[in-house]
Amino acid sequence: MKALSLARLGKGVISTAVLAGSFMLGATDAAAQRSAEMAGLPVDLGGVWAARRLPENRDLGPCFTRDSRKLPRIACRFNAEKLNLTARARAWMEFTDEPMEGKFFCIPEPIPSMLTRNLPQRIEQRRDRVIITYDQRHHIVTRTIWTDGRKLPDWDEVAFYGHSIGRYEGNELVVETRNFIFDPSGIDTQSQVPSSWSKHLTERYSRIGPDKLKMVLTIEDPVFLKTPYTETFELAVSEAREDAQFEWYPCDLEDASLPLQMLPPKHKD
């Protein structure tokens, strides 16, 4: 498959996404098996973590004006000024509006936006792959990063989350992801910063303490970004127990689209 498929669970309810390419859904293997296969790998990244921004990057700026109830909106995922957007990206953001956003249709959050959220993510390492499971509340997304030496597929093999391969460089796990589809909010789901077919993500994971990891994220997209954007995150031990099953709350289409009724219209039709 090369597309996102959504399984319905009763009227108006959509299950978590089944994603092509490097992303799969399913139960994770036992922690004991992961630990046994950790032998020989240069760094232990295993555990349940939650990302958090460094202090210098926590001021993300306004993302939207208040809605019709005068309530503040969700913060941006990235500071648009620091992203160094092209004129094409700014023109897109001028014309686009929130009803185009997938969250109102129970579509899971794309990366890199998903990587920045302070929600549990479980990292498991094997000899030939790294498996990261993200608890996104309405979606449980399991990502497979291949470390067996394979190359990225041809450019026409695209998927919602792209394809990921990894390699170890010293005490770092380096993850390269590309072959994404075009996404109207593929860089920032809150401010509708788009991403093109040329989006390329690089993540560098390292352990910086017994209960802390570092992730250096670089976003490249020459269609919408003048220069690559790099930001460093800390991954702290999550309150979720490592052996706990992440909780999934089905996404109801009617509930998901309800906020659209409270947004001031940007276009007349």
N, C-alpha and C positions, 0 to 999 in steps of 0.2 A: 504494500500500500504506500502511496505517496501523499496522503491527505489525512486531515483530521476527521475522525468519525466520532459521533456522539450517540450513546445508547440511551434510549428513553426508559425511565422507570415510572410508569403511570402517567396520568395526564399532567402535562406541564412540567414534568420533572426530568432533568437530564443528569445522567451519571457523569462521573469524571471522565475526562477525555482519554481516548485510546489513540496514541500519537505514533506517527510513522517514524522511520529512521532510527535515531539513537535513543528514543524515548519509548519505554514500555510501561505497562501497568502490571501489578502483581505483588504478591507477598515477598518480603525480603527473607534471605536465608538467615539461619541462626547465627548469633554473635560468636558462638564457639567456633563455627566453621570459618568465619572471617578471621578470627584471631589465629587459627592454625595456619591459614594460608598467608598471613601477614609475614611469616618468616622469610627473610631475604629481601623484603622491600625496604627502600632507604628511609622512609618516613611513615609514621603511624598517624593517620588522620581520622581513624575510626571514632565514632561516637555520634551523639545527637547534639546539634549546635543550633545557634540562632545568630543571624548577622546583625551587626550594629555599626553605625557610621562613626567615624572619628569626629571629635568635636569641631574641627575646622570645616567639616562638610555637612553639618547638621542643619544649617540655615539654607533651606531649599528654595526660599522665595515663594511668592504666591503662585498657585497653580490655576485656580479659577476664582471668579468673583463668587460671592455668596449666592445661594440658590433663592428661590422665591419665598422660602421660609426665613430668610436672613441668617441661615446657618452656614458656618464656614465649611469648606469642602476638604476632601482628603488631600494631604500634602503631595507635592510632586515626588517622583522617584529620583529625579536628578535636577540640578540647578540648570535651567535652560541657557543661562548666560555662560556658564562654564563649559557647556557642550560645544561652543563655537560652531553654531549652525550655519549652513549655507543659505543663500537667498532662496533656493528652492524649498528648503525645509521651512523657512519662515513663511513663505507663500502658502505652503500646505497648511500650516497651523492657523493661518488667517482664514482659510476657507473651510477647514474641517470643523466639526462640532461633536459634542459628546454622543449623540445618538449613533455615531459610527463605531463607538467603542464596544468591543466584544463582551465586556463584563455584564452588559445589559441583556446579553443573549446566552448567558451561562458558559461562555468560552473562557478557558483558563488563561491566566496571565502569562504573557510571553517572557522570554529572557532578552535583555538583562533585567527588566523590572522585577521579575520574580526573585532574582538573586539578592536583592537589596532588602527584602522584607524580614522583619524580626519575628519570624515564625520557625517552628522546628524543622530541621533537615537532618536526615540520618545519612552518614557517610559510611560505606562499607568498601573495603579493598580486597581484591583478589589478585592473583598473579597476572591475569589477562584483562582485567577491567576494574573500574571503580563504579559503584552504584550509589547514586544520591537520590534519596526519596524526600520530597518536599511536601510538608503538610500545609496545604493552602486552604484548609477548612472545607470549601465546597469542592475541592479537587485534591486528590492525592496523586502527585506526579512523580514517577520513578524514571530517572535518567541514567542511561548506561554510557560510560565513557570508556572506550576501548584503549587498552594499553599494550596490545599484543603486536604492535609494529605495523599494523595496517595503515593505509593511506586514506585520506578523505575521498569520498566518491566523486564522480564527475559532477560538474556544476548543475546538470539538469536533474539530478536526484535530490529534490528539495523536500523539506518537511517543516511543519509548524515550528518545531524546536531545532531545526537544523540537524547536523550530524557532528558528533564530538569524538575526538581522539585525544589521548593523553600520553605523556611521557614524563619520566622522572629526571630532573636535572639537579644533581646533588640532593639536598633535603627538601626540594620542592616538587610538587606535582603540577605540571603545566598542561592545561586543557585548551585545545583549539576547537572552535565550533564555527561552521559556516554552512552554506547550502540552505539558507532560510528562504521562506516565501516572502513576498512583499507583505508588509504589515502596516496598516494605517497608524498604529501606535506601538510599533515594534521596539522603540527605544525607551519611551516613557508612556505608560498607559494612562497616566493622570493628565498630563499636559498635551497628549496626542502628538508627541514627537515620533515621526514615522521611521521605518527602516526599509531599505531596499534589498534586492536580491544579493547585493554585495556586502551585506552586513557580516562582520567577522569579529568574533569575541575571543579574547584570551584571558583565561583565569589562571592565576598562580597561587597554589595553596601551600602553606608551610605551618609547622607547629612552632609557636612562640612561647609555650608554657604548658603545664600539665592540664590546664582547663581552658586553653585558648589557642585558636588558629588565626592565621592571617590570610586574607584573600586579596590579591591585587587584580583588579578587573580593568581590562582595556577594551574599549569599544571602537571599532573602525567601520566606517561606512562613507566612502568618498562621495556618494550621491547627496547625503544629507549632513555630513560633518566635514568641516574644512580640515580639521586635524584629528588624530585619534584622541580619545578621552580616556584618562586613567584615574581610577580612584581606589584607595585602599580601605578595606573593611576588616573589622575584627569579628571572628566567630567565637562566641562564648558558649559554654556548656548550657544547653537548654534545660528548662525545668522538666521537660518531658523525659521520662525514664527511657533508657536505651532499649529495654525489652518491651516497652509499651507499644500497642498498636495506635497509629495515628487515627484521630477521629475524623470521620467524613460526614459532612452535612449535605444532603442532596440539594442541588440548586434548582429552585422553582422559577420557571420563566416569568410567571406573573409577578413574583416578588422581585426578581432581578431587574425587571423593567420599570418597576414602580417609581424609582427616583426620576425617570424621564419626565414624569408628569409635573415635577416640581422644579424643573430647570427653566430658566428664562430662554425663550427661543432665540437662536442666533440667526436663523434664516426664516423667511416667511412661509416657505413650503418645503 
